[in-house]
Amino acid sequence: MSKLKAYIKLMRPHQWIKNGFVFAGLVFSESWHDLHLAYQVIVVALAFSLLSSSIYIINDIADRESDSQHPKKRHRPIAAGRVGVKEAMVLASLLFVFALGLAWGTVGLAALVVLAVYFIMNLGYSFGLKHVVILDVFLIAAGFMLRILAGTVGVGIEPSNWLLMTGMMITLFLGFTKRRAEMAVMEDEEGEKRRVLAHYDERMLDVMIAVTAAAVVIAYSLYTMSPDTIALHGTADLVYTTPLILYGMFRYLYLLYIHKAGEDPAGELLKDRHILVSVVLWLGLTISLLA
């Protein structure tokens, strides 16, 4: 592997798909016709991508010893010795400075503050809070909520409370399914395991997954049927996008429990055609109803 490929792998660009949450406010406020606002949201998404890569690198530096004992993570560039700690820190610093500079120079103070909070929170996560049971998943969810806020409050769009609730529930759902998948891997493979998993129980996680999955469907359904939503978009037909949400979630649960997948939610979205098609259909139907 060349040094450039190692740097790119270290940045985990496939994880940038998570920053699609930044566009939620732009889509559901029907603000995409405002080209300047759309440009600002795109810049915020790019800034989040660079900043999240900086966090991934810092996390890999902190976890390099445990990662070297993990059956899959030992292939990460730092754990495998392809990228040194000093050069990784330089890359992380450059990404950090460029991300915040991009947000401040192109968008403004509100976006900068959201990104700064995201960075500080993730530093806390990387250096200890990820070992605190339940709080670890809530911090993962908070990272997604900050993405939504960056694409709304950060650029001057007022977020919908129902949309924020839906976002929180779906990210908690993904967080708990990720822990459930990691427990399944822990049973099948040798190597050093994530410390916080010792405090989780499969039955407890199954309950949390069921609760958050139901909450996603309820919150999203209520959002589509809210009088404010209908008045804003001039249609009551958004409710017909709910089956696509259900299908995607059920397919994800199928992969989790039958195929023991889900350790990398972003990777599952890109690899599984059923989930990918349901997301594309949902997005296409949503935009066509709002247009």
C-alpha positions as a printed Julia matrix, in Angstrom:
291×3 Matrix{Float64}:
   0.0     0.0    0.0
   1.42    3.38  -1.0
   1.71    6.16   1.57
  -1.07    8.16  -0.15
  -3.45    5.2   -0.01
  -2.58    4.74   3.65
  -3.41    8.4    4.35
  -6.72    8.1    2.51
  -7.61    4.91   4.38
  -6.68    6.63   7.64
  -9.2     9.39   6.87
 -11.99    6.8    6.33
 -13.77    8.63   3.5
 -16.49    5.95   3.34
 -17.64    7.26   6.73
 -18.37   10.66   5.19
 -21.76    9.32   4.15
 -22.81   10.0    7.77
 -22.57   13.68   6.99
 -25.65   13.33   4.83
 -27.48   14.29   8.04
 -26.24   17.84   7.42
 -28.63   18.08   4.43
 -31.78   17.09   6.39
 -32.73   20.68   7.17
 -32.13   21.84   3.59
 -34.4    19.12   2.2
 -37.23   19.32   4.72
 -37.31   23.11   4.8
 -37.48   23.13   0.98
 -34.59   25.58   0.93
 -32.67   23.9   -1.89
 -33.93   26.58  -4.28
 -31.77   29.11  -2.4
 -28.44   28.48  -4.13
 -26.4    30.47  -1.6
 -27.93   28.53   1.31
 -27.43   25.21  -0.51
 -23.78   26.16  -1.1
 -23.32   26.91   2.6
 -24.79   23.53   3.59
 -22.47   21.76   1.14
 -19.5    23.59   2.67
 -20.63   22.62   6.19
 -20.9    18.97   5.08
 -17.37   19.15   3.65
 -16.09   20.77   6.86
 -17.74   18.01   8.9
 -16.13   15.38   6.68
 -12.66   16.81   7.19
 -13.2    17.31  10.93
 -14.57   13.79  11.42
 -11.51   12.41   9.6
  -9.35   14.36  12.04
 -11.21   12.71  14.93
 -10.83    9.23  13.37
  -7.09    9.74  13.14
  -6.83   10.92  16.75
  -8.93    7.95  17.86
  -6.71    5.55  15.89
  -3.62    7.05  17.53
  -5.14    6.6   21.0
  -6.27    3.03  20.23
  -3.27    1.86  18.22
  -2.2    -0.76  20.76
  -5.65   -2.32  21.23
  -6.36   -2.06  17.49
  -3.22   -4.08  16.75
  -4.8    -6.98  18.68
  -8.2    -6.73  16.96
  -8.9    -9.19  14.09
 -10.09   -6.41  11.75
  -8.78   -3.15  13.19
  -5.17   -4.38  13.12
  -5.18   -3.57   9.41
  -5.73    0.14  10.06
  -2.71    2.18   8.86
  -1.46    3.27  12.29
  -2.03   -0.1   14.01
  -0.33   -1.84  11.08
   2.63    0.56  11.18
   2.05    1.99   7.68
   1.62    5.51   9.08
   3.65    6.83  12.0
   2.12    8.62  14.98
   3.84   11.95  14.26
   2.78   12.11  10.61
  -0.74   11.06  11.61
  -0.88   13.93  14.1
   0.26   16.37  11.41
  -2.48   15.15   9.06
  -5.11   15.37  11.84
  -3.99   18.92  12.68
  -4.17   20.04   9.05
  -7.66   18.57   8.63
  -8.79   20.24  11.87
  -7.51   23.69  10.9
  -8.85   23.49   7.36
 -12.29   22.28   8.52
 -12.78   25.06  11.06
 -11.32   27.65   8.71
 -13.7    26.54   5.97
 -16.71   26.8    8.28
 -15.69   30.17   9.71
 -14.61   31.75   6.45
 -17.49   30.53   4.28
 -20.48   30.05   6.59
 -20.05   31.9    9.88
 -19.79   31.76  13.66
 -22.79   29.48  14.31
 -21.41   26.72  12.07
 -17.96   27.14  13.61
 -19.38   26.74  17.14
 -21.25   23.54  16.19
 -18.12   22.02  14.66
 -16.03   23.05  17.69
 -18.53   21.4   20.06
 -18.45   18.27  17.89
 -14.66   18.15  18.06
 -14.49   18.69  21.83
 -17.2    16.1   22.47
 -15.39   13.54  20.33
 -12.11   14.19  22.1
 -13.91   13.34  25.33
 -15.31   10.23  23.67
 -11.92    9.1   22.35
 -10.11    9.6   25.65
 -12.47    7.98  28.13
 -16.2     8.56  27.64
 -16.45    5.73  25.11
 -15.94    3.36  28.03
 -19.06    4.6   29.88
 -21.99    2.28  29.21
 -25.06    3.85  27.5
 -23.43    7.3   27.55
 -21.13    6.07  24.78
 -24.1     5.5   22.46
 -25.72    8.8   23.42
 -22.5    10.59  22.49
 -22.5     8.85  19.09
 -26.1    10.02  18.62
 -25.15   13.53  19.74
 -22.58   13.65  16.95
 -25.32   13.06  14.39
 -27.58   15.62  16.05
 -24.8    18.18  15.77
 -24.62   17.4   12.06
 -28.34   18.2   11.74
 -27.88   21.39  13.76
 -24.91   22.43  11.62
 -27.1    22.15   8.52
 -29.96   24.07  10.13
 -29.04   26.46  12.94
 -25.51   26.71  11.54
 -26.77   28.25   8.28
 -29.9    30.0    9.55
 -32.57   27.32   8.96
 -35.02   26.7   11.81
 -35.06   22.94  12.54
 -38.3    21.01  13.07
 -38.62   19.52  16.56
 -40.09   16.33  15.1
 -37.19   16.08  12.67
 -34.7    16.46  15.51
 -36.53   13.78  17.5
 -36.49   11.41  14.52
 -32.8    12.07  14.0
 -32.01   11.38  17.64
 -33.94    8.11  17.67
 -32.47    6.76  14.44
 -28.93    7.52  15.6
 -29.57    5.85  18.98
 -30.96    2.88  17.04
 -27.79    2.69  14.93
 -25.62    3.09  18.03
 -27.24    0.24  19.94
 -27.25   -2.03  16.87
 -23.55   -1.28  16.44
 -22.88   -2.42  20.02
 -25.03   -5.53  19.43
 -23.02   -6.37  16.31
 -19.76   -5.87  18.19
 -20.92   -8.3   20.86
 -21.66  -10.91  18.19
 -18.17  -10.43  16.73
 -16.69  -10.64  20.24
 -18.17  -14.14  20.64
 -16.75  -15.41  17.35
 -13.29  -13.87  17.2
 -10.26  -13.62  19.41
  -8.34  -10.48  20.31
  -8.73   -7.5   22.58
 -12.33   -6.33  22.79
 -13.94   -2.92  23.26
 -13.92   -2.36  27.04
 -17.45   -0.98  27.29
 -18.93   -4.2   25.86
 -18.28   -5.89  29.2
 -21.06   -3.7   30.65
 -23.61   -4.53  27.97
 -25.93   -7.5   27.84
 -27.46   -8.89  24.65
 -30.98   -8.93  26.09
 -30.64   -5.35  27.31
 -29.41   -4.23  23.88
 -32.28   -6.07  22.18
 -34.76   -4.1   24.3
 -33.0    -0.8   23.54
 -32.96   -1.6   19.83
 -36.68   -2.44  19.87
 -37.55    0.75  21.77
 -35.51    3.04  19.51
 -36.7     1.31  16.31
 -40.33    1.85  17.34
 -39.55    5.44  18.34
 -38.04    6.14  14.89
 -41.18    4.97  13.1
 -43.51    6.81  15.5
 -41.55   10.07  15.45
 -41.17   10.07  11.66
 -44.82    9.15  11.09
 -45.99   11.9   13.44
 -43.69   14.34  11.66
 -45.21   13.51   8.27
 -48.75   13.91   9.66
 -48.06   17.04  11.72
 -50.29   20.0   10.74
 -47.18   22.2   10.66
 -45.48   19.82   8.22
 -48.55   19.63   5.99
 -48.91   23.42   6.04
 -45.2    23.96   5.25
 -45.02   21.49   2.36
 -48.59   21.77   1.11
 -49.06   17.99   1.09
 -50.21   15.25   3.45
 -48.6    12.56   1.3
 -45.23   12.41   3.07
 -46.73    9.66   5.23
 -46.45    7.35   2.21
 -42.66    7.42   2.53
 -42.95    5.61   5.9
 -42.98    2.06   4.42
 -39.55    2.71   2.89
 -38.23    3.69   6.32
 -39.71    0.5    7.76
 -38.24   -1.68   5.03
 -34.77   -0.21   5.45
 -34.84   -0.69   9.22
 -36.17   -4.25   9.0
 -33.53   -5.1    6.41
 -30.86   -3.68   8.74
 -32.2    -5.8   11.61
 -32.13   -8.84   9.32
 -28.46   -8.21   8.56
 -27.75   -7.65  12.27
 -29.36  -10.79  13.61
 -29.01  -13.25  10.72
 -25.7   -12.2    9.17
 -24.15  -10.61  12.27
 -23.48   -7.41  10.33
 -23.86   -3.84  11.57
 -20.47   -3.22  13.15
 -19.95   -0.51  10.52
 -23.33    1.15   9.77
 -21.95    3.35   6.99
 -20.36    0.33   5.34
 -23.61   -1.65   5.5
 -25.47    1.17   3.77
 -22.97    1.18   0.92
 -22.73   -2.62   0.61
 -26.32   -3.79   0.96
 -28.35   -3.15  -2.19
 -31.7    -3.48  -0.42
 -30.9    -0.72   2.07
 -29.25    1.44  -0.57
 -32.25    1.14  -2.91
 -34.72    1.87  -0.11
 -32.74    5.02   0.85
 -32.6     6.2   -2.78
 -36.32    5.54  -3.28
 -37.17    7.31  -0.01
 -35.07   10.32  -0.95
 -36.48   10.43  -4.48
 -40.09   10.12  -3.33
 -39.58   12.7   -0.58
 -38.07   15.27  -2.93
 -40.77   14.66  -5.55
 -43.49   15.25  -2.93
 -41.82   18.4   -1.64
 -40.92   19.85  -5.03
